[in-house]
Amino acid sequence: MHRAMRLLLSATLPALLVQVNADQQPLTQPAAVPAIQRIIKDAWAAFNNSVDGRLHTSVPFAAACFVSFEGQEHHTNSEQCLGVRKHYTDAKFRASNPAAFISTQWETCQNT
């Protein structure tokens, strides 16, 4: 993507994707609602179309090992979790999953 197009998207995308009320004020959402869920579905579809369908949503790499996600109950998957644990530090395995960072320190909870 050309630099000018990246700059344009970075400047305009947030405005395109945030819902507003009749007074053009951003709608407030509880902090527990993930930002990806606050995106207007039609805006997401249009943006995804503009990049030839290359946008994807995902869940954290090790989500199969945890009983909660985004403050909600989440069912574990022992078979998937075993695979994650077995290959947790395997860069080649992690590269096949878009939600698996190679630099694992950013997968943990950070102080805010």
C-alpha positions in Angstrom: 0.0 0.0 0.0 1.4 3.4 -0.9 2.5 5.7 2.0 -0.2 8.4 1.1 -2.9 5.8 1.2 -1.7 4.5 4.6 -1.7 8.1 5.9 -5.2 8.7 4.6 -6.5 5.5 6.1 -4.9 6.1 9.5 -6.4 9.6 9.6 -9.9 8.7 8.4 -10.5 5.1 9.5 -11.3 5.9 13.2 -14.0 8.4 12.1 -15.5 5.9 9.7 -15.8 3.1 12.2 -17.0 4.8 15.4 -20.8 4.9 15.8 -22.3 8.3 16.6 -25.7 9.3 17.9 -28.1 11.9 16.3 -26.0 14.8 17.7 -22.9 13.3 16.1 -21.5 12.5 19.5 -19.7 9.2 19.9 -21.8 6.5 21.6 -20.4 5.4 24.9 -19.8 1.7 25.4 -18.9 -0.2 28.5 -15.1 -0.7 28.8 -15.6 -4.4 28.8 -16.9 -4.4 25.2 -13.9 -5.0 22.9 -13.2 -2.2 20.5 -13.6 -4.6 17.5 -17.3 -5.2 18.6 -18.0 -1.5 18.6 -17.2 -1.1 14.9 -20.2 -0.6 12.7 -20.6 -3.8 10.7 -21.2 -2.0 7.4 -18.1 0.2 7.9 -16.0 -3.0 8.6 -17.4 -4.7 5.5 -16.7 -1.6 3.3 -13.1 -1.3 4.7 -12.5 -5.0 4.3 -13.7 -4.8 0.7 -11.3 -1.9 0.1 -8.4 -4.1 1.1 -9.6 -7.1 -0.9 -10.9 -9.1 2.0 -7.6 -9.1 4.0 -9.1 -8.0 7.4 -9.7 -10.8 9.9 -10.8 -11.0 13.5 -9.2 -13.4 15.9 -9.0 -14.5 19.5 -5.8 -14.7 21.5 -3.4 -17.5 20.6 -3.9 -19.4 24.0 -7.6 -18.7 24.4 -8.3 -22.4 24.4 -6.6 -22.7 27.7 -8.6 -20.1 29.6 -12.1 -20.1 31.2 -12.8 -16.5 30.5 -12.1 -14.1 27.6 -13.0 -10.3 27.4 -14.7 -10.7 30.8 -17.1 -13.4 29.5 -17.2 -17.2 30.2 -15.1 -19.0 27.6 -15.0 -22.8 27.2 -11.6 -24.4 27.2 -10.5 -26.9 24.5 -8.1 -29.3 26.1 -6.8 -30.6 22.7 -6.1 -27.1 21.3 -4.6 -26.1 24.6 -2.3 -29.0 24.6 -1.1 -28.0 21.1 -0.6 -24.4 22.3 1.4 -25.5 25.3 3.5 -27.9 23.3 4.4 -25.3 20.7 4.2 -22.1 22.7 7.8 -21.0 21.9 7.9 -22.5 18.4 8.1 -19.5 16.0 7.1 -21.5 13.0 4.0 -22.8 14.7 3.1 -19.3 16.0 3.6 -17.8 12.6 0.7 -19.8 11.3 -1.7 -18.1 13.7 -2.3 -14.3 13.2 -3.1 -13.8 16.9 0.2 -15.3 18.1 2.9 -12.7 18.6 6.5 -13.9 18.2 7.4 -11.6 21.0 5.5 -13.3 23.8 5.8 -10.6 26.5 2.9 -8.7 24.9 0.6 -11.6 25.3 0.4 -11.1 29.1 -1.7 -8.6 31.0 0.0 -5.2 31.1 -0.3 -2.6 33.8 -2.5 0.3 32.7 
